[in-house]
Amino acid sequence: MRNFVFVILCLWASLAAAAELEDRQTFHGENGVTLRVLSSTDTDIFAPILEGFIARNPSVSIDYAVAGSADIVTLIEDCPDCFDVVISSAMDLQLKLANDGLARRLPGLARSSDTQWRQSLFGFTLEPATMVLNRAAFEGRKMPTTRQELIEALRAEPERFRGRLGTYDVRLSGLGYLFATQDARTSETFWRLMEVFGNLDARLYCCSGDMIDDLASGELFVAYNVLGSYTQTRPETLDKVAVITPEDFATTMMRTALVLDTTELGETAAALVAYLTSGAWAAQDRPGFPLPSLRDAEAQMLSVVSLDPGLLVYLDRLKRALFLEAWASALLR
Amino acid sequence: MRGRATSLRRRLTWTLIGGAAVLAVLFYLVVRTYAQQIAQQGQDRILEASLTSLMDAAVVREGQVEVDVPYAAFAMLDTAADDRVFYAIHQGAELLTGYDGLVEGPFAAMAGPVFDTVGFAGTDLRLARLTRVLPASPAPVMLTVSVAQTRDSLAGTLWAISVNAALFGGAFFVLAAGMALWTSRSTMRPLSQMAEAVARRGPRDLRPVVRAVPTELSPLVTSLNSLMTRLNASLTQSETFIAEAAHRVRTPLATVRTHAEATLMRVDRDENRAALRSMIRAIDESSRAAGQLLDHAMVSFRGDQMERSAVDLVGICRELVDRLTPVAEMKDLELVLQADGPVVVQADPILIQNAVRNLIDNALKYSPAEGAVRIEVQADPVAIVVCDEGAGFPVAQIAELSQRFQRGANAGDTVGSGLGLTIARDVAEAHGGRLELANVEGGGACATLYL
């Protein structure tokens, strides 16, 4: 019961906290229209894609705003007119926006049914949730390749790993919540791992980037459910960390884009979404580019979170409360 | 025939095609209605399953309802058209979770789910709702679960089925229309075959129809046969009458003429001889008129039902010339036949013979003595020209001359009834030709019978 009250307090706190933009930059084209994009992806990661789009559509400028995936929903609900395109890694929240009728249908963008929903929500990357390890911490030790091996490694030397584990704070991060709920759906191992994390005073993060920074510095030894591709944006970390895609199962999400129904720049917005889904931005001459396009990894479609109404389940108020209660009781001791 | 003519075949065809069209439309409507019911039932069953799984997941803890929504409850609502999903869970009349305004209380407990089509979020939804009373302490809790889904996939399915049903209906109609044409044609075939067979008969062929006909036609054929039998009897009667009349009129006249000539030999007084001569003339005229009247009756009768056969016009003319030469010699006239070779046409020989004989007769009558009557048979165009060297036709009257009982103003005292040219004209017209009259420069006249 104590936990339940705590969760309610956390929820209240997260709702009360005003959703705000983390970053806002304008990519200038040649004095044309300005497309307002709200995204959960950091500007430095997304910049090459936007520049590629502007190179092809010189008359378009892009006002690129970044917010946490959970905050995006609040921002859109508060002001649907403020943005034209929404890009987010939280598939469930995006699907809810589309389900609630906020997304415009783009029948022109013919896609396979696996990577789009209702011709209004379009996936354009495939990114697995990974375990990222500090190489130095596993010097001379076998690197775990599955959740079970990670649990065994942690149980073998609990004091060594105490306070050196990191994962998403699912109360703050929409993507963390999506990964956690999908993991929980797939296997009970998730809960056992979370209990081990809780026992070893795991640290909670808002973002993959922060976790990778702390891994590189040696603060963290293990981070769970991190977007491994983010290490690519920090070349100096590449030799310090190891990105491991779990072999038992790898929850894989699609970064999705939608055009808000209220937009006045429908064609330009649709052109951006078409550019994203075309995969043309994933140029071969740009090794180390962090976002793997759908086209690169079409074969990995097996454990991808599917775009269907089931995603709405964990967004249900009661279901979310139950999940956060379970999550808190496992992790927050 | 009175009233508008109707076509049995057309009526049969249109009746069958109309029936097929009605059936095709009916088929389309029935399939569509049925498909709509089935598709709606399908959606309702899935909504009900989702509803049940939500209801089963509800537990009451310390008077508060907790619903651990199963993932499948919404995942099962995934459709090909990615239909939108809405839901609401009410405890009593208070919204616990889900979409506000989807359904409004108050709710009453019900035995099974109810389905309804409602408008929400700017679209039509199929909504399933179930209210249950959950036993709990201190008081039972009334829980209402509602799940709704857009109908895009349903509409897509219905559209596909409608298109297919329309295609099937159209194909059925085309097939049925083709069969209707075929059926009406084959049904009407015995009728047209019979009509053809009757039409193919010669004009004097009045034998009864004996070919096998469909039972529906046999009353008609029986009546037709009986009509033809009566017609045949009546025709035979009139032919007999004509022959009889010709015999009865001509024979006594010949006897009277013989007696008159014998008497003429015996009387000496001039006034008596003159009276007898005029008597003989009158008898000749009557005899000739009777002959021409019979000819004319014959031409009228035969012209209505001609018996065409291949005839040689030159042959007919030669025979007539041979027969009439003694008559011509009595008037010191010469009959000249001009022809290159046989001219064979499809014609009624008796009628042709009658016409030419009347023309030659006329020419002989109006030719002065010591002259010649020329008969020419032309092959292209087919025509028989009879020319004399008489006074010619009065120019003003040429158009009227061939009318019945019309005689030329210059006929004078020549014996004649005025039927000769009429007979020739009737024969020409019965053969699809015409009679042309013309004067020859330097005296004489020509009558040309075109066939």
Interface residues (C-beta under 8 A of the other chain):
Chain A: A98 N99 D100 G101 S113 W117 R118 Q119 R185 L307 D308 P309 G310 L311 L312 V313 D316 R317 L318 K319 L322
Chain B: E66 V67 D68 V69 P70 Y71 A72 A73 F74 A75 L77 D78 A80 A81 D82 D83 R84 V85 F86 I89 L96 T97 G98 A121 G122 T123
